[in-house]
Amino acid sequence: MRLIPAAAMAVLALAGSAATAHADTLLSRAILPSDAYQEGPPSGAAVAPNNGVTPPFPGQPIPGFSAVLKISGSTFWAMPDNGFGSKGNSADFLLRLYRIRTSAKTPFGGTGKVTVLEYLQLRDPDNLVPFPIAREDRRLTGADFDLESVRRAPDGTFWFGEEFGPYLLHTDATGKVIDAPIQLPGVKAPQNHTLGSEPANLPSSRGFEGMALTKDGTKLLPILEGALTTDTDPRRRYIREFDLATKQYTERSWQYRTDADFPGAVIGDFTALDRHRFLAIERDDAQGAEALQKKIYLVDLRKTDADGYLKKTRILDLLRIADPFGVSLPARPGEFGVGRRFSFPLQSVESLEVMSTGVLLIANDNNYPGSDGRWTARDRPDDTELITVFAPRLLMP
């Protein structure tokens, strides 16, 4: 699934058109079926039937990916969120980090399948989480944290951004919690365990959806998915800097602004391109033919406008991707958005990884069994899709 720039251009040359080399182009696609249940206790007891699926589920579903990290070649760490969308309905969903391998379909072949190789179960055996959690065995669940982003530090440990605090959660390489959750100063979601001291000022599910790791591996840059309830500008999204050596937030912060036409858009992911430049997903909450805003933007932390917001450049429109090689074909019955003009009209586009110069990997959270944007009849759950796209704007100076 990894392509170097020369290989990407060789793929584009197959189209036989100079225009194609300047178009956002689908290079590969891999699909994990929505009902790819994994081992573990039955789940979904508090979930309502939807899209033809009736809970409870026979094991642990993978409700899409909210973060994907490349390991090597076609293997990745891939992380679902809290499970079923809320603290109240996800106590039987176990928080895990999955290692997967893709055999992505490309112009040169590939099965288009995703294989789950193993998982790390997140757990807190040393009682570092300072509030009651759902399970006596200290395995973490979606009632404890809503994990939305993950980065692997140079020492091999994992840092997770989440939304119930919002907190940063630190585990070792096996998934064991090694620090108490770290709160973002001055910001509290409605699920924060210390709400008694001050009121919430962040809406539910608007915490750390995206979180970049700087290229030197010394800092995390978590970004709030939505605006603070006290903010006079509903388009403002704050980025904070967190120092991995001191395990504290620094005084540095930046302001990101969503498009004027989509002031309520949320940040799906945030990742480093190089030392100063970063990529962000902006998305609306619509899906299928109703989806309008699923875009990737580039910002440079050194460049702000007159109002102090980061200047941004649109890099990729996920609703308008060329598929000159038929990577997305043949269409499955009722499948929307495939063919020569490929679209990624999935509700929750939440994973972004830089594969190589000009090539991005994008994946979705499918909110199992709730999202159905890929289907014209809107009557079956979306699968989890991982696509790579050649984005020529990334090659521009």
Salt bridges, closest charged atoms under 4 A:
ASP24 OD2 - ARG393 NH1 3.09
GLU118 OE2 - ARG99 NE 2.63
ASP124 OD2 - ARG138 NH2 2.57
ASP126 OD2 - LYS176 NZ 3.54
ASP137 OD2 - ARG135 NH2 2.89
ASP137 OD2 - ARG139 NE 2.90
ASP179 OD2 - HIS170 ND1 2.64
ASP179 OD2 - LYS247 NZ 2.84
GLU225 OE2 - ARG206 NH1 3.95
GLU225 OE2 - ARG283 NH2 3.78
ASP231 OD2 - ARG236 NE 2.74
ASP233 OD2 - ARG257 NE 3.02
GLU241 OE2 - ARG252 NH1 3.40
ASP243 OD2 - LYS219 NZ 3.62
ASP259 OD1 - LYS312 NZ 2.71
ASP269 OD1 - ARG151 NH2 3.94
ASP274 OD2 - ARG277 NE 2.73
GLU282 OE2 - LYS312 NZ 2.38
ASP284 OD1 - LYS294 NZ 2.97
ASP285 OD1 - ARG283 NH1 3.25
GLU290 OE1 - ARG378 NH1 2.79
ASP300 OD2 - ARG302 NH2 2.78
ASP317 OD2 - ARG320 NH1 2.97
GLU335 OE2 - ARG29 NH2 2.76
GLU335 OE2 - ARG332 NH2 2.94
GLU350 OE2 - ARG283 NH2 3.45
ASP372 OD1 - ARG378 NE 2.87
ASP383 OD2 - ARG332 NH1 2.77
GLU385 OE1 - ARG29 NE 3.15
GLU385 OE2 - ARG374 NE 2.91
